[in-house]
Amino acid sequence: MSNYLATFLTALLVTAVLTPVAIKIAPKIGAVDVPKDNRRMHKKPIPRFGGIAIYLGALVGFIRLGVWNAQTIGLLVGSTCILLLGIYDDIKGLRPKVKLAGQIACAAILYFNTIQIRGMANVLPWGPWYIAFPKVIAFLVTVIWIVGITNTINLIDGLDGLAAGITCIACLSVAYTAYVTNREETCMLILGLAGATMGFLIWNFHPAKIFMGDAGSMLLGYLLASVSLIGDKPTKGTTLFATIIPILILALPIFDTAFAIVRRMANHKPIMQADKGHLHHRIMAMGFGQRRTVLALYSISTIMGVAGILWTLHVRLACGVLTATAGMLIFIFLGIGIVHEPEEKQEDMVYHEED
């Protein structure tokens, strides 16, 4: 346990120390979020180069693990590529189709380094049973999973500290479930990411001094989606841990993203068009300030994190109660507030306001 704690604290320290450096570098390379229209709630330019500090902090997990095989090397190469893709997008800007193509390529790197969803095993309480996927299906499912979670975290990055905090809660929950199920590689790597997000949150919580940018949010989603698959052997199918548990823990951002897609399709609008229907917009419509909105969403994420842990420990009734509680809170927030649609077509809105 002390080795795991040391990994978390070291990653936290590395990112906390390097983030101010990223703040100074950002203006020199053009990685700055300049408020050019009314939808931007921050009043002055804010650096958006936090992804590099998170990446360097997350490397602590790789270094302390010290295991270099096809999976860990593939994960390191893939995460480096997704970071560079995001940095380019933060500085120069990328069309959504180009960005998506880059994300698919990064997901393919994982697949060809044996980080794959090869089938389903023990998804339901009864078993044992296993259904193997053909290679084409395994590739598609793996890519959809990686790209889907990558964009889920990217889209929920709408308030100061929101994406970093929710990711940290998810990482700590996954780390505990990995620890109790003896998945050392997953636990070590995810604790490095948890420490990195916590270190970044020191500078990113409202009022933010730096944003993580697409480089940071895509990196967080990419690592969250892939690390849970680490440790599966090429001859085994994906376990219950690698499928159900991350979905439970990430239920809030997954639902928010899915609801946004359905909402925009139902309104005959492009999926990437901005709107104010996200869960955090609706909570703020109740009169909550940004800090309180973020803390409310942290609370829901924590409930789902505990539910995921309880599922792992086979405490299914309590898991169901917590899941129902979180679902009820989400349902209440979705039904509150009059939310107006913006006229311009933009990617998802980023709010950074003063309380």
Short mmCIF file of the C-alpha atoms (twelve columns), coordinates in Angstrom:
data_MODEL
# 
_entry.id   MODEL 
# 
loop_
_atom_site.group_PDB 
_atom_site.id 
_atom_site.type_symbol 
_atom_site.label_atom_id 
_atom_site.label_alt_id 
_atom_site.label_comp_id 
_atom_site.label_asym_id 
_atom_site.label_seq_id 
_atom_site.Cartn_x 
_atom_site.Cartn_y 
_atom_site.Cartn_z 
_atom_site.pdbx_PDB_model_num 
ATOM 1   C CA . MET A 1   0.000   0.000   0.000   1 
ATOM 2   C CA . SER A 2   2.855   2.396   0.787   1 
ATOM 3   C CA . ASN A 3   4.208   1.938   -2.764  1 
ATOM 4   C CA . TYR A 4   0.825   2.866   -4.204  1 
ATOM 5   C CA . LEU A 5   0.541   5.909   -1.928  1 
ATOM 6   C CA . ALA A 6   4.036   7.020   -2.929  1 
ATOM 7   C CA . THR A 7   3.027   6.810   -6.599  1 
ATOM 8   C CA . PHE A 8   -0.047  8.961   -6.008  1 
ATOM 9   C CA . LEU A 9   1.792   11.598  -3.978  1 
ATOM 10  C CA . THR A 10  4.764   11.755  -6.342  1 
ATOM 11  C CA . ALA A 11  2.499   12.245  -9.376  1 
ATOM 12  C CA . LEU A 12  0.565   14.915  -7.473  1 
ATOM 13  C CA . LEU A 13  3.767   16.773  -6.605  1 
ATOM 14  C CA . VAL A 14  5.188   16.563  -10.131 1 
ATOM 15  C CA . THR A 15  2.055   18.001  -11.743 1 
ATOM 16  C CA . ALA A 16  1.525   20.633  -9.028  1 
ATOM 17  C CA . VAL A 17  5.092   21.893  -9.527  1 
ATOM 18  C CA . LEU A 18  5.071   21.745  -13.339 1 
ATOM 19  C CA . THR A 19  1.663   23.376  -13.876 1 
ATOM 20  C CA . PRO A 20  2.970   26.915  -13.056 1 
ATOM 21  C CA . VAL A 21  5.716   26.260  -15.625 1 
ATOM 22  C CA . ALA A 22  3.028   25.376  -18.179 1 
ATOM 23  C CA . ILE A 23  1.221   28.623  -17.290 1 
ATOM 24  C CA . LYS A 24  4.324   30.611  -18.227 1 
ATOM 25  C CA . ILE A 25  5.026   28.648  -21.430 1 
ATOM 26  C CA . ALA A 26  1.450   28.746  -22.788 1 
ATOM 27  C CA . PRO A 27  1.421   32.408  -23.989 1 
ATOM 28  C CA . LYS A 28  4.738   31.911  -25.780 1 
ATOM 29  C CA . ILE A 29  3.388   29.093  -27.952 1 
ATOM 30  C CA . GLY A 30  -0.119  30.441  -28.450 1 
ATOM 31  C CA . ALA A 31  -1.888  27.985  -26.146 1 
ATOM 32  C CA . VAL A 32  -4.211  30.585  -24.643 1 
ATOM 33  C CA . ASP A 33  -8.011  30.691  -24.390 1 
ATOM 34  C CA . VAL A 34  -8.943  34.233  -25.391 1 
ATOM 35  C CA . PRO A 35  -12.585 35.270  -24.694 1 
ATOM 36  C CA . LYS A 36  -13.729 36.453  -28.117 1 
ATOM 37  C CA . ASP A 37  -17.495 36.180  -27.669 1 
ATOM 38  C CA . ASN A 38  -20.245 36.248  -25.084 1 
ATOM 39  C CA . ARG A 39  -20.324 32.505  -24.522 1 
ATOM 40  C CA . ARG A 40  -16.921 32.695  -22.808 1 
ATOM 41  C CA . MET A 41  -17.505 33.596  -19.182 1 
ATOM 42  C CA . HIS A 42  -13.904 34.287  -18.210 1 
ATOM 43  C CA . LYS A 43  -12.941 37.919  -18.693 1 
ATOM 44  C CA . LYS A 44  -9.257  37.584  -19.502 1 
ATOM 45  C CA . PRO A 45  -7.029  35.214  -21.505 1 
ATOM 46  C CA . ILE A 46  -6.321  31.946  -19.676 1 
ATOM 47  C CA . PRO A 47  -3.490  29.530  -20.555 1 
ATOM 48  C CA . ARG A 48  -4.723  26.149  -21.796 1 
ATOM 49  C CA . PHE A 49  -1.559  24.101  -21.677 1 
ATOM 50  C CA . GLY A 50  -2.323  22.002  -18.598 1 
ATOM 51  C CA . GLY A 51  -2.338  18.740  -20.535 1 
ATOM 52  C CA . ILE A 52  1.457   18.572  -20.618 1 
ATOM 53  C CA . ALA A 53  1.726   18.870  -16.809 1 
ATOM 54  C CA . ILE A 54  -0.914  16.141  -16.354 1 
ATOM 55  C CA . TYR A 55  0.949   13.921  -18.829 1 
ATOM 56  C CA . LEU A 56  4.281   14.299  -17.016 1 
ATOM 57  C CA . GLY A 57  2.636   13.580  -13.678 1 
ATOM 58  C CA . ALA A 58  0.924   10.480  -15.072 1 
ATOM 59  C CA . LEU A 59  4.316   9.204   -16.249 1 
ATOM 60  C CA . VAL A 60  5.154   8.579   -12.589 1 
ATOM 61  C CA . GLY A 61  2.816   5.572   -12.679 1 
ATOM 62  C CA . PHE A 62  4.660   4.092   -15.651 1 
ATOM 63  C CA . ILE A 63  8.070   4.707   -14.082 1 
ATOM 64  C CA . ARG A 64  7.204   3.303   -10.664 1 
ATOM 65  C CA . LEU A 65  5.498   0.279   -12.201 1 
ATOM 66  C CA . GLY A 66  8.688   -0.513  -14.108 1 
ATOM 67  C CA . VAL A 67  7.021   -3.107  -16.340 1 
ATOM 68  C CA . TRP A 68  7.738   -2.604  -20.022 1 
ATOM 69  C CA . ASN A 69  5.747   -4.965  -22.199 1 
ATOM 70  C CA . ALA A 70  3.597   -4.588  -25.307 1 
ATOM 71  C CA . GLN A 71  0.685   -3.193  -23.311 1 
ATOM 72  C CA . THR A 72  2.529   -0.581  -21.251 1 
ATOM 73  C CA . ILE A 73  4.658   0.511   -24.224 1 
ATOM 74  C CA . GLY A 74  1.546   0.760   -26.413 1 
ATOM 75  C CA . LEU A 75  -0.238  2.780   -23.739 1 
ATOM 76  C CA . LEU A 76  2.715   5.148   -23.391 1 
ATOM 77  C CA . VAL A 77  3.012   5.643   -27.169 1 
ATOM 78  C CA . GLY A 78  -0.732  6.069   -27.583 1 
ATOM 79  C CA . SER A 79  -1.074  8.559   -24.732 1 
ATOM 80  C CA . THR A 80  1.844   10.567  -26.134 1 
ATOM 81  C CA . CYS A 81  0.145   10.691  -29.530 1 
ATOM 82  C CA . ILE A 82  -3.217  11.768  -28.083 1 
ATOM 83  C CA . LEU A 83  -1.427  14.471  -26.087 1 
ATOM 84  C CA . LEU A 84  0.323   15.827  -29.198 1 
ATOM 85  C CA . LEU A 85  -2.963  15.753  -31.111 1 
ATOM 86  C CA . GLY A 86  -4.604  17.780  -28.358 1 
ATOM 87  C CA . ILE A 87  -1.741  20.265  -28.122 1 
ATOM 88  C CA . TYR A 88  -1.942  20.926  -31.854 1 
ATOM 89  C CA . ASP A 89  -5.706  21.402  -31.535 1 
ATOM 90  C CA . ASP A 90  -5.247  23.829  -28.614 1 
ATOM 91  C CA . ILE A 91  -2.745  25.923  -30.564 1 
ATOM 92  C CA . LYS A 92  -3.829  25.702  -34.205 1 
ATOM 93  C CA . GLY A 93  -7.289  24.161  -34.084 1 
ATOM 94  C CA . LEU A 94  -8.471  20.973  -35.799 1 
ATOM 95  C CA . ARG A 95  -11.648 20.191  -37.696 1 
ATOM 96  C CA . PRO A 96  -13.835 17.693  -35.779 1 
ATOM 97  C CA . LYS A 97  -13.398 15.008  -38.468 1 
ATOM 98  C CA . VAL A 98  -9.611  15.324  -38.382 1 
ATOM 99  C CA . LYS A 99  -9.613  15.168  -34.589 1 
ATOM 100 C CA . LEU A 100 -11.831 12.082  -34.666 1 
ATOM 101 C CA . ALA A 101 -9.523  10.391  -37.187 1 
ATOM 102 C CA . GLY A 102 -6.574  11.092  -34.884 1 
ATOM 103 C CA . GLN A 103 -8.430  9.625   -31.913 1 
ATOM 104 C CA . ILE A 104 -9.233  6.477   -33.888 1 
ATOM 105 C CA . ALA A 105 -5.565  6.124   -34.843 1 
ATOM 106 C CA . CYS A 106 -4.543  6.459   -31.190 1 
ATOM 107 C CA . ALA A 107 -7.111  3.826   -30.199 1 
ATOM 108 C CA . ALA A 108 -5.757  1.510   -32.898 1 
ATOM 109 C CA . ILE A 109 -2.285  1.783   -31.337 1 
ATOM 110 C CA . LEU A 110 -3.710  0.232   -28.184 1 
ATOM 111 C CA . TYR A 111 -5.493  -2.540  -30.053 1 
ATOM 112 C CA . PHE A 112 -2.346  -3.588  -31.907 1 
ATOM 113 C CA . ASN A 113 -0.470  -3.671  -28.606 1 
ATOM 114 C CA . THR A 114 -2.932  -6.196  -27.104 1 
ATOM 115 C CA . ILE A 115 -4.994  -3.677  -25.117 1 
ATOM 116 C CA . GLN A 116 -8.250  -5.013  -26.486 1 
ATOM 117 C CA . ILE A 117 -11.819 -5.922  -25.682 1 
ATOM 118 C CA . ARG A 118 -11.704 -9.461  -27.059 1 
ATOM 119 C CA . GLY A 119 -15.007 -10.673 -25.708 1 
ATOM 120 C CA . MET A 120 -17.340 -10.634 -22.745 1 
ATOM 121 C CA . ALA A 121 -16.838 -12.774 -19.681 1 
ATOM 122 C CA . ASN A 122 -18.955 -12.837 -16.509 1 
ATOM 123 C CA . VAL A 123 -20.777 -9.602  -17.299 1 
ATOM 124 C CA . LEU A 124 -23.799 -10.821 -15.339 1 
ATOM 125 C CA . PRO A 125 -23.794 -12.228 -11.764 1 
ATOM 126 C CA . TRP A 126 -24.310 -15.786 -12.976 1 
ATOM 127 C CA . GLY A 127 -21.634 -17.694 -14.828 1 
ATOM 128 C CA . PRO A 128 -18.976 -18.613 -15.639 1 
ATOM 129 C CA . TRP A 129 -19.357 -18.000 -19.357 1 
ATOM 130 C CA . TYR A 130 -17.422 -16.330 -22.128 1 
ATOM 131 C CA . ILE A 131 -18.281 -15.026 -25.587 1 
ATOM 132 C CA . ALA A 132 -15.297 -14.360 -27.872 1 
ATOM 133 C CA . PHE A 133 -15.497 -11.599 -30.480 1 
ATOM 134 C CA . PRO A 134 -14.210 -12.046 -34.039 1 
ATOM 135 C CA . LYS A 135 -11.140 -9.867  -34.631 1 
ATOM 136 C CA . VAL A 136 -13.066 -7.278  -36.644 1 
ATOM 137 C CA . ILE A 137 -15.703 -6.942  -33.916 1 
ATOM 138 C CA . ALA A 138 -13.024 -6.822  -31.206 1 
ATOM 139 C CA . PHE A 139 -11.271 -4.002  -33.073 1 
ATOM 140 C CA . LEU A 140 -14.488 -2.008  -33.525 1 
ATOM 141 C CA . VAL A 141 -15.614 -2.454  -29.917 1 
ATOM 142 C CA . THR A 142 -12.179 -1.484  -28.600 1 
ATOM 143 C CA . VAL A 143 -11.972 1.637   -30.775 1 
ATOM 144 C CA . ILE A 144 -15.531 2.710   -29.933 1 
ATOM 145 C CA . TRP A 145 -14.841 2.265   -26.212 1 
ATOM 146 C CA . ILE A 146 -11.571 4.233   -26.266 1 
ATOM 147 C CA . VAL A 147 -12.819 7.030   -28.535 1 
ATOM 148 C CA . GLY A 148 -16.153 7.226   -26.716 1 
ATOM 149 C CA . ILE A 149 -14.647 7.700   -23.245 1 
ATOM 150 C CA . THR A 150 -12.000 10.063  -24.652 1 
ATOM 151 C CA . ASN A 151 -14.719 12.363  -25.960 1 
ATOM 152 C CA . THR A 152 -16.878 11.905  -22.874 1 
ATOM 153 C CA . ILE A 153 -14.249 13.528  -20.662 1 
ATOM 154 C CA . ASN A 154 -13.511 16.091  -23.377 1 
ATOM 155 C CA . LEU A 155 -17.169 17.178  -23.542 1 
ATOM 156 C CA . ILE A 156 -17.699 17.396  -19.783 1 
ATOM 157 C CA . ASP A 157 -14.808 19.872  -19.440 1 
ATOM 158 C CA . GLY A 158 -17.191 22.802  -19.151 1 
ATOM 159 C CA . LEU A 159 -16.465 24.390  -15.757 1 
ATOM 160 C CA . ASP A 160 -13.337 25.147  -13.765 1 
ATOM 161 C CA . GLY A 161 -12.134 21.914  -12.172 1 
ATOM 162 C CA . LEU A 162 -15.042 19.795  -13.408 1 
ATOM 163 C CA . ALA A 163 -13.259 17.340  -15.719 1 
ATOM 164 C CA . ALA A 164 -10.168 17.094  -13.494 1 
ATOM 165 C CA . GLY A 165 -12.198 16.487  -10.343 1 
ATOM 166 C CA . ILE A 166 -14.529 13.897  -11.851 1 
ATOM 167 C CA . THR A 167 -11.564 12.118  -13.423 1 
ATOM 168 C CA . CYS A 168 -9.719  12.073  -10.098 1 
ATOM 169 C CA . ILE A 169 -12.751 10.581  -8.336  1 
ATOM 170 C CA . ALA A 170 -13.078 7.962   -11.087 1 
ATOM 171 C CA . CYS A 171 -9.355  7.145   -10.941 1 
ATOM 172 C CA . LEU A 172 -9.379  6.636   -7.176  1 
ATOM 173 C CA . SER A 173 -12.446 4.399   -7.459  1 
ATOM 174 C CA . VAL A 174 -10.883 2.316   -10.248 1 
ATOM 175 C CA . ALA A 175 -7.605  2.142   -8.294  1 
ATOM 176 C CA . TYR A 176 -9.355  0.684   -5.248  1 
ATOM 177 C CA . THR A 177 -11.256 -1.893  -7.293  1 
ATOM 178 C CA . ALA A 178 -7.963  -2.802  -9.006  1 
ATOM 179 C CA . TYR A 179 -6.262  -3.161  -5.625  1 
ATOM 180 C CA . VAL A 180 -8.879  -5.510  -4.169  1 
ATOM 181 C CA . THR A 181 -8.882  -7.618  -7.358  1 
ATOM 182 C CA . ASN A 182 -5.057  -7.884  -7.454  1 
ATOM 183 C CA . ARG A 183 -4.574  -5.932  -10.681 1 
ATOM 184 C CA . GLU A 184 -1.255  -4.335  -9.762  1 
ATOM 185 C CA . GLU A 185 -0.495  -2.804  -13.165 1 
ATOM 186 C CA . THR A 186 -3.878  -1.110  -13.408 1 
ATOM 187 C CA . CYS A 187 -3.693  0.146   -9.817  1 
ATOM 188 C CA . MET A 188 -0.226  1.665   -10.212 1 
ATOM 189 C CA . LEU A 189 -0.952  3.367   -13.541 1 
ATOM 190 C CA . ILE A 190 -4.324  4.745   -12.509 1 
ATOM 191 C CA . LEU A 191 -2.922  6.110   -9.225  1 
ATOM 192 C CA . GLY A 192 -0.334  8.008   -11.238 1 
ATOM 193 C CA . LEU A 193 -3.167  9.557   -13.244 1 
ATOM 194 C CA . ALA A 194 -5.177  10.273  -10.091 1 
ATOM 195 C CA . GLY A 195 -2.246  12.072  -8.502  1 
ATOM 196 C CA . ALA A 196 -1.639  14.067  -11.684 1 
ATOM 197 C CA . THR A 197 -5.261  15.247  -11.867 1 
ATOM 198 C CA . MET A 198 -5.227  16.177  -8.180  1 
ATOM 199 C CA . GLY A 199 -2.030  18.169  -8.649  1 
ATOM 200 C CA . PHE A 200 -3.535  19.979  -11.623 1 
ATOM 201 C CA . LEU A 201 -6.782  20.641  -9.751  1 
ATOM 202 C CA . ILE A 202 -4.855  22.858  -7.311  1 
ATOM 203 C CA . TRP A 203 -4.451  25.361  -10.163 1 
ATOM 204 C CA . ASN A 204 -7.616  24.537  -12.123 1 
ATOM 205 C CA . PHE A 205 -10.332 24.816  -9.463  1 
ATOM 206 C CA . HIS A 206 -12.397 27.994  -9.630  1 
ATOM 207 C CA . PRO A 207 -11.135 30.572  -10.307 1 
ATOM 208 C CA . ALA A 208 -8.881  28.652  -12.685 1 
ATOM 209 C CA . LYS A 209 -5.390  29.905  -13.410 1 
ATOM 210 C CA . ILE A 210 -5.006  27.407  -16.262 1 
ATOM 211 C CA . PHE A 211 -7.218  25.153  -18.382 1 
ATOM 212 C CA . MET A 212 -6.254  21.620  -19.355 1 
ATOM 213 C CA . GLY A 213 -7.314  22.185  -22.975 1 
ATOM 214 C CA . ASP A 214 -8.194  19.375  -25.357 1 
ATOM 215 C CA . ALA A 215 -4.716  17.944  -24.767 1 
ATOM 216 C CA . GLY A 216 -5.547  17.354  -21.120 1 
ATOM 217 C CA . SER A 217 -9.176  16.278  -21.411 1 
ATOM 218 C CA . MET A 218 -8.526  13.839  -24.266 1 
ATOM 219 C CA . LEU A 219 -5.506  12.418  -22.433 1 
ATOM 220 C CA . LEU A 220 -7.579  11.846  -19.286 1 
ATOM 221 C CA . GLY A 221 -10.371 10.096  -21.178 1 
ATOM 222 C CA . TYR A 222 -7.916  8.036   -23.226 1 
ATOM 223 C CA . LEU A 223 -6.033  6.779   -20.174 1 
ATOM 224 C CA . LEU A 224 -9.199  6.125   -18.160 1 
ATOM 225 C CA . ALA A 225 -10.656 4.035   -20.975 1 
ATOM 226 C CA . SER A 226 -7.512  2.024   -21.612 1 
ATOM 227 C CA . VAL A 227 -5.899  1.464   -18.215 1 
ATOM 228 C CA . SER A 228 -8.794  -0.727  -17.029 1 
ATOM 229 C CA . LEU A 229 -7.971  -3.111  -19.892 1 
ATOM 230 C CA . ILE A 230 -4.315  -3.454  -18.837 1 
ATOM 231 C CA . GLY A 231 -3.423  -6.887  -17.539 1 
ATOM 232 C CA . ASP A 232 -5.746  -9.005  -19.683 1 
ATOM 233 C CA . LYS A 233 -3.805  -11.743 -21.449 1 
ATOM 234 C CA . PRO A 234 -4.071  -12.123 -25.226 1 
ATOM 235 C CA . THR A 235 -5.797  -15.488 -24.682 1 
ATOM 236 C CA . LYS A 236 -8.399  -14.149 -22.247 1 
ATOM 237 C CA . GLY A 237 -11.584 -12.210 -22.727 1 
ATOM 238 C CA . THR A 238 -12.315 -8.893  -21.095 1 
ATOM 239 C CA . THR A 239 -13.307 -9.376  -17.475 1 
ATOM 240 C CA . LEU A 240 -16.173 -7.924  -15.479 1 
ATOM 241 C CA . PHE A 241 -13.722 -5.368  -14.042 1 
ATOM 242 C CA . ALA A 242 -12.799 -3.991  -17.453 1 
ATOM 243 C CA . THR A 243 -16.393 -3.449  -18.601 1 
ATOM 244 C CA . ILE A 244 -19.052 -2.931  -15.945 1 
ATOM 245 C CA . ILE A 245 -16.975 -1.188  -13.278 1 
ATOM 246 C CA . PRO A 246 -15.669 1.727   -15.424 1 
ATOM 247 C CA . ILE A 247 -19.163 2.264   -16.853 1 
ATOM 248 C CA . LEU A 248 -20.616 2.510   -13.338 1 
ATOM 249 C CA . ILE A 249 -17.897 4.844   -12.109 1 
ATOM 250 C CA . LEU A 250 -18.088 7.075   -15.195 1 
ATOM 251 C CA . ALA A 251 -21.877 6.963   -15.362 1 
ATOM 252 C CA . LEU A 252 -22.278 10.737  -14.922 1 
ATOM 253 C CA . PRO A 253 -20.103 11.929  -17.854 1 
ATOM 254 C CA . ILE A 254 -21.258 8.999   -20.008 1 
ATOM 255 C CA . PHE A 255 -24.908 9.874   -19.432 1 
ATOM 256 C CA . ASP A 256 -24.324 13.593  -19.955 1 
ATOM 257 C CA . THR A 257 -22.605 12.949  -23.288 1 
ATOM 258 C CA . ALA A 258 -25.220 10.442  -24.458 1 
ATOM 259 C CA . PHE A 259 -28.038 12.800  -23.464 1 
ATOM 260 C CA . ALA A 260 -26.377 15.663  -25.353 1 
ATOM 261 C CA . ILE A 261 -26.158 13.548  -28.513 1 
ATOM 262 C CA . VAL A 262 -29.797 12.418  -28.280 1 
ATOM 263 C CA . ARG A 263 -30.968 15.957  -27.467 1 
ATOM 264 C CA . ARG A 264 -29.221 17.487  -30.459 1 
ATOM 265 C CA . MET A 265 -30.380 14.747  -32.821 1 
ATOM 266 C CA . ALA A 266 -33.958 15.149  -31.590 1 
ATOM 267 C CA . ASN A 267 -33.717 18.895  -32.221 1 
ATOM 268 C CA . HIS A 268 -32.242 18.256  -35.696 1 
ATOM 269 C CA . LYS A 269 -29.001 20.001  -34.790 1 
ATOM 270 C CA . PRO A 270 -25.391 18.946  -35.450 1 
ATOM 271 C CA . ILE A 271 -23.936 16.842  -32.643 1 
ATOM 272 C CA . MET A 272 -21.042 19.297  -32.204 1 
ATOM 273 C CA . GLN A 273 -23.280 22.364  -31.998 1 
ATOM 274 C CA . ALA A 274 -23.118 24.079  -28.627 1 
ATOM 275 C CA . ASP A 275 -26.133 24.150  -26.360 1 
ATOM 276 C CA . LYS A 276 -26.927 24.839  -22.726 1 
ATOM 277 C CA . GLY A 277 -28.559 21.515  -21.989 1 
ATOM 278 C CA . HIS A 278 -25.646 19.882  -20.199 1 
ATOM 279 C CA . LEU A 279 -26.202 18.871  -16.614 1 
ATOM 280 C CA . HIS A 280 -23.887 21.580  -15.266 1 
ATOM 281 C CA . HIS A 281 -25.804 24.234  -17.240 1 
ATOM 282 C CA . ARG A 282 -29.064 23.087  -15.693 1 
ATOM 283 C CA . ILE A 283 -27.663 23.110  -12.163 1 
ATOM 284 C CA . MET A 284 -26.347 26.633  -12.698 1 
ATOM 285 C CA . ALA A 285 -29.789 27.626  -13.979 1 
ATOM 286 C CA . MET A 286 -31.027 26.890  -10.451 1 
ATOM 287 C CA . GLY A 287 -28.909 29.786  -9.233  1 
ATOM 288 C CA . PHE A 288 -25.910 27.762  -8.115  1 
ATOM 289 C CA . GLY A 289 -22.511 29.399  -8.486  1 
ATOM 290 C CA . GLN A 290 -19.769 27.623  -10.360 1 
ATOM 291 C CA . ARG A 291 -18.102 26.185  -7.259  1 
ATOM 292 C CA . ARG A 292 -21.356 24.783  -5.895  1 
ATOM 293 C CA . THR A 293 -22.296 23.335  -9.272  1 
ATOM 294 C CA . VAL A 294 -18.966 21.561  -9.552  1 
ATOM 295 C CA . LEU A 295 -19.200 20.253  -5.982  1 
ATOM 296 C CA . ALA A 296 -22.713 18.930  -6.671  1 
ATOM 297 C CA . LEU A 297 -21.401 16.994  -9.664  1 
ATOM 298 C CA . TYR A 298 -18.446 15.759  -7.619  1 
ATOM 299 C CA . SER A 299 -20.974 14.375  -5.138  1 
ATOM 300 C CA . ILE A 300 -22.870 12.454  -7.817  1 
ATOM 301 C CA . SER A 301 -19.597 11.108  -9.218  1 
ATOM 302 C CA . THR A 302 -18.514 9.994   -5.742  1 
ATOM 303 C CA . ILE A 303 -21.813 8.157   -5.245  1 
ATOM 304 C CA . MET A 304 -21.252 6.277   -8.505  1 
ATOM 305 C CA . GLY A 305 -17.623 5.609   -7.600  1 
ATOM 306 C CA . VAL A 306 -18.715 3.971   -4.332  1 
ATOM 307 C CA . ALA A 307 -21.379 2.040   -6.277  1 
ATOM 308 C CA . GLY A 308 -18.672 0.669   -8.562  1 
ATOM 309 C CA . ILE A 309 -16.590 -0.387  -5.578  1 
ATOM 310 C CA . LEU A 310 -19.593 -2.092  -3.949  1 
ATOM 311 C CA . TRP A 311 -20.306 -3.971  -7.178  1 
ATOM 312 C CA . THR A 312 -16.730 -5.246  -7.137  1 
ATOM 313 C CA . LEU A 313 -17.187 -6.377  -3.522  1 
ATOM 314 C CA . HIS A 314 -20.449 -8.134  -4.528  1 
ATOM 315 C CA . VAL A 315 -22.579 -5.847  -2.340  1 
ATOM 316 C CA . ARG A 316 -25.154 -5.575  -5.095  1 
ATOM 317 C CA . LEU A 317 -28.145 -4.263  -3.121  1 
ATOM 318 C CA . ALA A 318 -26.268 -1.244  -1.748  1 
ATOM 319 C CA . CYS A 319 -24.803 -0.677  -5.214  1 
ATOM 320 C CA . GLY A 320 -28.322 -0.595  -6.649  1 
ATOM 321 C CA . VAL A 321 -29.525 1.860   -3.984  1 
ATOM 322 C CA . LEU A 322 -26.640 4.255   -4.644  1 
ATOM 323 C CA . THR A 323 -27.097 4.012   -8.400  1 
ATOM 324 C CA . ALA A 324 -30.799 4.775   -8.037  1 
ATOM 325 C CA . THR A 325 -29.981 7.747   -5.771  1 
ATOM 326 C CA . ALA A 326 -27.524 9.188   -8.300  1 
ATOM 327 C CA . GLY A 327 -30.024 8.601   -11.100 1 
ATOM 328 C CA . MET A 328 -32.740 10.426  -9.167  1 
ATOM 329 C CA . LEU A 329 -30.459 13.425  -8.593  1 
ATOM 330 C CA . ILE A 330 -29.565 13.560  -12.276 1 
ATOM 331 C CA . PHE A 331 -33.248 13.318  -13.230 1 
ATOM 332 C CA . ILE A 332 -34.128 16.175  -10.871 1 
ATOM 333 C CA . PHE A 333 -31.385 18.417  -12.218 1 
ATOM 334 C CA . LEU A 334 -32.323 17.663  -15.826 1 
ATOM 335 C CA . GLY A 335 -35.858 18.844  -15.204 1 
ATOM 336 C CA . ILE A 336 -34.903 22.149  -13.581 1 
ATOM 337 C CA . GLY A 337 -34.094 25.483  -15.137 1 
ATOM 338 C CA . ILE A 338 -34.956 27.257  -18.353 1 
ATOM 339 C CA . VAL A 339 -32.020 26.735  -20.648 1 
ATOM 340 C CA . HIS A 340 -31.655 28.836  -23.785 1 
ATOM 341 C CA . GLU A 341 -29.934 27.609  -26.908 1 
ATOM 342 C CA . PRO A 342 -27.115 29.721  -28.397 1 
ATOM 343 C CA . GLU A 343 -27.450 30.853  -31.956 1 
ATOM 344 C CA . GLU A 344 -23.926 30.192  -33.170 1 
ATOM 345 C CA . LYS A 345 -22.534 26.793  -34.021 1 
ATOM 346 C CA . GLN A 346 -19.599 26.017  -31.808 1 
ATOM 347 C CA . GLU A 347 -18.075 23.040  -30.100 1 
ATOM 348 C CA . ASP A 348 -19.203 22.410  -26.543 1 
ATOM 349 C CA . MET A 349 -19.257 25.550  -24.398 1 
ATOM 350 C CA . VAL A 350 -16.683 26.254  -21.742 1 
ATOM 351 C CA . TYR A 351 -17.853 28.285  -18.791 1 
ATOM 352 C CA . HIS A 352 -15.371 29.896  -16.429 1 
ATOM 353 C CA . GLU A 353 -17.270 32.481  -14.470 1 
ATOM 354 C CA . GLU A 354 -16.979 34.342  -11.218 1 
ATOM 355 C CA . ASP A 355 -19.365 33.255  -8.477  1 
# 
